[in-house]
């Protein structure tokens, strides 16, 4: 029997106002209840993708299928209200003349025919921590509270597919991680298949079982968050994630390469290159180890304290700036202009080159 995906997009161009935002996109969600995240800079077309899936924009080529049924294609366009898809926009869409509670309950009225209610208003209110605003009106609450209220309304409809556009962009940083944990818990509990659009890679890596990266009108990579982070498939993805730098190196053997400033680097190549190849090596902050006794010393030009760690920026003799991650309880901290030792031999588990 052919493996059937719960949701599928095949070769779709996403357009808005006659202009193509993202070209020739294909990806699928295998199982009901999976959460995937689409990540990319602002204005790249992520919202257009959600609007199209919801049926608010038509497509000229390709197809969008949910649970074996075609929703959109060149010849088909099922009306938004017949898709059982819920879309929560970034700017909350609460009705100003209803209380928050009434706004949320509008969602459950939409779904009267689903009698086997799997979740109650109380559970959603508890999970999103919005009990204190139920009797208030939208103008009396903060942007973050409004965002959680419209999230509650989308969840209570228990759609076949939930589309969330930057769902936590207005939530305070201090509360954001807690809400992410609660959101993941509630989506898993209800087995609601969800596509989340965000520009926050940490949010995408935490919430999504798969991550799609959209850059320059294309879906560049669609993979597990771990692979997107550790095995980015293009320089564009590296630059977008901004989690490391590319340095020139020469391949010197099956497991070694050489960089002018750092010397020999060994490890396992993700992709083999012929000996003598000139490549760009991806160096991430956690790849180099601090070692005061090392004879490889680089100058500290910046130090960022991140609570659990420091990120030192080191300058090499050829003026390359290299970020290095060090736990914050390491013995002695280095000041700017001091020398910082790098442990040798340099070993990187996965060597990613371009």
N, C-alpha and C positions, 0 to 999 in steps of 0.2 A: 504494500500500500504506500502511496506517495505521502511523504511527510507534509502535513498541512500546517502552515503558520497561522496564528490567530489573526495577525494583521500584516498586510503587505503593501508596499509601495513599489511599483515597477516602472522604471524609466519615465518618471514624471518630470515635466518642466513646471516649476511653480511661478505663476505670473500674477502681477497685480497692475491694473490699469494699462494692460497691453505691453507691459515691460517684464521681461524674464528676470526673476530675482535669483533663482537657483535652478541649475540645468541638470537634466537627466539623472534624477535621484532614484536610487533603489535601496531599500532596506526592509527588514521584516522583524516582527516581534513573534517569537516562536510560541510562547505559552501565554494563556490568559493569566493576568495578574503580574506579568513582568513590568518593570519600570525601565524606560529608557530616557536618556537625556540628550538633547541637542544643544551643542555648545558653539558659540561663535560671537564675534564682536557685534556691537549694536548696528542695526540697519542692514544686516546681511541677508535678511529674508526668513529668519526663524519664525516670526509671527505669521508671515504669509503662508508658511508650510502648515501651521496650526489652523489658520482660517480656511485653507483649502481642504484639509482633512475634515473639518467641521461642516464643509459644504457651502461656505460663504464666498468662495472663489471657485470658478470652474477650471477644468484642465483641458488642454487641446491634444495631449498625447500621453500614452501610458495608462496605468490604472491604479486605483486605490481600493483595496479589499479588506473587509472586516468580517472575521468569522465565516469565510467562504463566500461572502456576498459582495458583489461589486458595488461600491458607493459612487465612484467617479471614474469615468473613462471618457474617450472622445465622444461616445454616443449616450452615455448614462450620466445623470446627475441627480442622485436622490436628494430630496429637499432636506435642509438642516434638521427640521423638527422630526423627521422620520429616521434619523441615523442613530438615535440613542447615544449620542456623543455629547459630553459636557465640556464647554470651553470656558476657563476662568482667565480673564484678561489681567494684565498687569495693573492697570488703573481699575480699581474696583468698580463694579457696576451695580451698586446697591440702590434700591429705590429710596429716594430721600424722604418720602412721606410715610414709610413703614419703619417700625422698630427693627433692630437687628434680628430679633427672634422671628418676626414675621417674614423678613427677607429670606432667612435661612429656610423657613418652612415652605416658602414658595417652591423650593427645590423638591421637597418631598411630595408636594401635590402633583408635580409633573410626572411622578412615578407611581401613581396609585395602583396601576395594574401589576406592579411587582409586589405581590402581597407578602411574600416570604421575606419581609424586611430583615436585613442582616445587622442593621445598626440603628440605634435610636438617636434622637436629637441629643439626649443627655450624654451619651458616649462621645459624640463628636465634639460637643461643647467642652467636655472634660479634657479630651485629648488636645484640643487646640487652646485650652485655657482662656475661654471667652465668656465665662458665666457672668462676669461683672458688667458686661456691656449689652446683655440681651435686651434690656428694656430701654436702651438708649437709641437715639436716631443717628443716622450716618454722619450728620454734621457735628455730632457731639463726641466723636471718637477719633483716635489718631489714624494715620494712613496705614500703619502696621496692623492695627486692630481691624480696620476695614478690609484689609487684604485677607486676614484670617477668617473674617465673617464670610467673604465671598468664596473662600476655599471651603468653608463648612457647607455652604449652599450647594457647591458642585459635588461634594462628597455624598451628601444626603440623597442626591438623585440616583446614586449607584449606577452610573452609566456603564455601557460596555467598554467605552474608551473615554478616559479623562485626559483633557489637554490643559496643561498649566503653563501660562506664559509668565515667566519671572515671578513665581508665586510668592517668593519671600524677599523681593527687592526692597520693600518698605519696612521690613521687620528689623528692629534694632539688632546690631551685631551680637550683643551679649545674649540675646534670646534666640538668635537664629539657629544655632546648633541644636538647641533643645527642641525647637519646632521641627527641624529636619528629622530628628530622631522620632518624634511623635508622628510626623507625616508618613515616614517610612512604615512605621508600625501599623498605622490605620490602613494604608494602601495594601499592605501584605495581608492584614486580617480580612479585609473585604475582597481580596483578590481582584482589585480594580486595575485593569491594564492602563498604564499611564505614560504619556509622553510629556516630559518637562523641558521647557526651553529656558536656558539660563546663560549668563556670560561668566558665571562663577565656577571655575573648574573644580574647586573643592566640593561644592554642592553637587555638581554633576558626578564626580567620582564617588561620593558617598551614596547618593540616591539611586543612581542608574546601574542596572546589571550590564547595560551596554551604553556606550557613549558615541554620539556622532559629532564630528567636528566639521563645521561649515565655514569655508573661507573662499573668497573670490568666486562666488557663484557655484561652488561645487561642494558636495559632501566628500571631504578629503579622506576621512578615515572613520570606520564604524566598527567598534571592537570593545572588548572588556576594558574598563578604566585602567587596569594595571598595564595592559599592552599599549594603550594610547599614551600613557605616561612614560613607560620604560622603552617601548619600541615605536616611537613616532615614525610614520612612514614617509615623511617629507620634511624638508627644511621649513616649509610654511607652518606645519603643525608645531615644530620645535619653537619657532619664533612666536607663534600665538600663545603657547602654554608658558613661554618665558620662564622655563625652569632649568636653565643651563645655558651654556654657550657652545659655539662651534669653533674648534681650533684646528689649524692645519696639521696634518700628520702624514707620515709615509709608512705604508705597510712593509714590514721587514721580515715577516714570517707568517706561519699558519695562525699563531696566536699572539703576535706582537706587532706593535707599531712604534714609531719614533716621533717625538715632537721636539722641536728645536729648544724650547724652554724647559720641558719636563723630563726629557730623556726617554727611556724605554717605558712603554705601557703594555701590560700583558692582560689577556682575558679571552673570553670567547666571542668571536665575531658573530653577529646576528646574520650577516651576509658576507660570504667570502669574497675577497678581492685579490687579484694577482699581486704577487710580491713586486714591490717597486711602485705600486699605485699611490698617487697623491690623493688624499681624502680629507674631508672635514669630519673631525671626531666630535661627537656630542659628549660634553663634559657636564655632569649634573653636580649640584652642590654636595651631594652625599658620596660622590665618587672618590674624592681625595681625603686622605687621613692626616690629621695633625700629628707631628712628631718633632719635638724640640731638638732631639739628638740628630736629626737628619742633616746631611750636608747640602740638601736642596732647600735653599732659603729664599722666600719671596717677600716683597715689601707689602705691609698692610696699608691699604689706602682708605678703607672704610670698615666699620663694624656695626652691624644691626643686631640689637638685642630683641629676641622674639619670645622671651619667657623661657620656654624649654630649651632653646638653643640660641646660638649666635650664628649669623652668616657673616663671615669675613670676606671682604673683597681684596684680592691680592693682585699685585701688579708684577708681571714677569719682565725679564730683561728686554723682550721685544715689545713691551707696552701692551700686552694683552691683559684684560681684567678678568680674573677667575673667581667665581664665588665658591666658598668652602664652608660647609656646615659643621659646627662643633657643638657638642652638648654644653649646656650653660654651666655645668658644674666642673668643667675641665680646670686643671690645676691653676695655671696662671693665665690671665687674659692678656691679650696683646693690644697695645695702643697703636694708633695710626703712626706710620713711619717706622715702626719696629719691624724686625724680620720674623718670619713665621715659617717654621719647618714643615715640609711635606714628606710623609713617610715613603720610603722606597723599599723594595721595588713597588711601582704603582701597579695595582691590580684592579681591574674593573670587570665585574661579573659578566655583564652583557655589553659588548662593544658595538655601539651604533654609529655607523658612518654614512656619509653621503658623498 
